[in-house]
């Protein structure tokens, strides 16, 4: 969906986004709508099945905001505890414990701007990993705040994240309500239902026809339910 580019900042009418850092092709109408919604809304929910490019799009938008100097920081958050295993019992330093959960986001950054070079260094300097457990009392100004895999978050965690952003900031929440690792009702669905009519909050829903990974992904999801 994206390749590195040396072209200047530009919105293409042909279904692509071009910047100094990368060239992003929109592979379906939902992706194009999502990009437009990024620019129009302060809080955006991207909902839908795996492989539709939700995380990739969110990361690309955050990078574009840093490269264009409209924002200064990228805040990345993902639920740390997904299957009953406490972070405190995992071996290693804080970074060693957290980084495995963030690999999908790191992979997106690498695909968009590469793993080294001046653009990657600029993105790395702007980047902060912020687990939900450490968010209380914080405010993020001039930032793009991404909460990935939000179907695995509780209502309390989502509420905490959604109230952290401050001046000149945007929030992006991605998730698939049908793939939660938690038992019981999915808090993401409840949160979206309560906020969907609020001005400044946007919701883009993807479906199996929007999957851009291997063609078998859509079939697997359909067969497995």
N, C-alpha and C positions, 0 to 999 in steps of 0.2 A: 504493500500500500504506500510505501514511502521510499524515497531514495535521496541521498545527499545531493545538494545543489549549490552552485555558486551564484545563482541568480539573485537579483534584488527582491525585496519584499513586494509581493504582488498577489492579488486575488484574481485567479483566472476564471473567466466565464465558462470555460470548457469543463469544469468539474475538478479543479485542482487548486492547491495552495502552494505558492512559491515564496521562498524567503532566502536569505543569505545562507541559512544553515541546511535547509532540506527542501525537497519537493514532494508534496503529499497529493496523491491521486485519490479522489473520492470514487469508490467502487460501486456505490449505489446511492439512491436518493436519500436514504436515512442518514448516511454519513455526511452528505452535503448539508442536510437540515441540521444535523448536530453541530457542524462547524458554524453555521449561521447563528444557531442558538447560543453558542459559546460567547459570541460577540454581543448578543442582545440581552442576555440574562446575567444576573449576579450569582444565582445558584442554579445548577443544572444537574438533573438526574438522567443518566444514560442507563436504560434498562433493557435486558434481553439476553439471549443465549450466548454461550461461549463461541468465540470465533467471529463475532460481528465487528470487532475492531474498537470496542468501547474504550479499553485501557489505552490502546495505541492513539486514538483520537484525543483523549484527555491529555496524554503526555505530550503529544505534538502541539496542542494548543498552549500548554504551559511553557514549552520551549519557545514557541513563537513570541510569547509575551516577554520572555527574558531577552531574546535576541533583539526585539524591537524596542526594548527598554521601557515598555509600558508598565511592567511589574519587575520586582527585584528578587523575588524568592519563589521557589517551588516547594510546597510542603506535601510530603507523601505519607499517607496513613493507610494501613491495612489491618484488619483484625489479626491479632497475634495468636490467640488461642482458638483453634478451629476444631479440635477433636479431643478436648478434655486434657490436653497436656499443658501444664503451666510453664510460662517462659522462664520462671525462676529455677526450674529443675533442669533446664537445658544447659549443657556445658559451654564454657567459653565466656568471652567478654560480652558486653552489651551489644556491640556491633556484630559480633559473631552469632549472637542469638537472633538478632533482628534481620540481618541481611538475607537469610534464606527466604523469608516471607516476602521480601521486596524484589526478588529476582525478576519476576515478570515486568515490573516497572523499570528496573535497570536494563533489561533486554530491550524494551521499547526505546529507551534513550539511546542505547547503542545502535539500534537499527536506524534511528533518525539522524543522529549527528556523528556516529562513529564512536570508537572506544578511546581515541586520543586526538590531540590537536587543539587549537585555540578555542574552537566552538565548544568542544566537550569540556575543556577546562572552565570555560565561562559557566556552563550549565552546572558542573560539579560544585563550583563556588556558591551557586545560588540554591543548591539543593539541601533540604533538611528532612531527615526521617523522623517522624513524630508519632510514635505509638499512642493509641488512645489513652492509655493509662497515665500518660504524662501531659495531657492537654489541659487539664483543669487549671484555670487561672491565667491562661495564655491568650494573647490576641495577635493575629497575624495581619499586619498591614502590608500593602503593596505586594500581595502574594497571590499565586494560584494554588489553592489547596485541593488536593485530590484524595478522596476516600475510595479505595478500590476494594472490590469483593464485599460490598456493603450488605449483601444478603446474609453474611455471617456476623453481623453486628447486632447488638441489642438496641432497643429503643433509647435507653439511657446513653449509650455510646454515640449513636447518631445525633441525638439532641446536643450532646456535648460538642461534637465536631461542628455541627451546623451553627453554633453560636460562638465560634472562635474567630471568625473573620472580621477584619476591621476596615480601615480606610483603603479605598482603591484595591480591593481584593475580590476574588471570585472563588466559588466553591464548585467542585465537580464531584459527583457521587456516582460510581458505577456499580452495577450488580445484576445478578440474575436471580430473581425471586424463586425460580424453580430449582435452584441448585444450592440451597442452603444446607450447611453442615450442622445447623442447630435444630433442636427438637421443638415442635410447637409452631405457632404462627410466626411468620417472617416479619420482623419489625420494620424492614424496609418498605413493605407494602403498606403498612399502617401509616408510616411517616409520609409517604408519597400521597396517599389518599387525603391526608389532612392538609397538605401544603399545595396541592395541585392548582388551586384557584388563587393563590397568592401572587400579586404582581411582582415581577422580578425573579420568579422561580419558574424554570422551564423543565419539561419532561419529554424526552425523546425515547420512544419504544422501538426496539429492533425485534425482528422475528427470524425464523429459520431461513427465510429467503434472503436475508441480509448477511448470512455467514460467508466470510471471505477466506477462511482457512481451507484445508483440503476438502474437496467435495463430499467426502465420506462423513465429515463432521455432522452435517445436517441430517444425513440418513441415520447416523448413530443416535443422535438426540431424538429423532422421531420414533425410532424403534424402541429405545429404552425409556422414553417418556420423561 
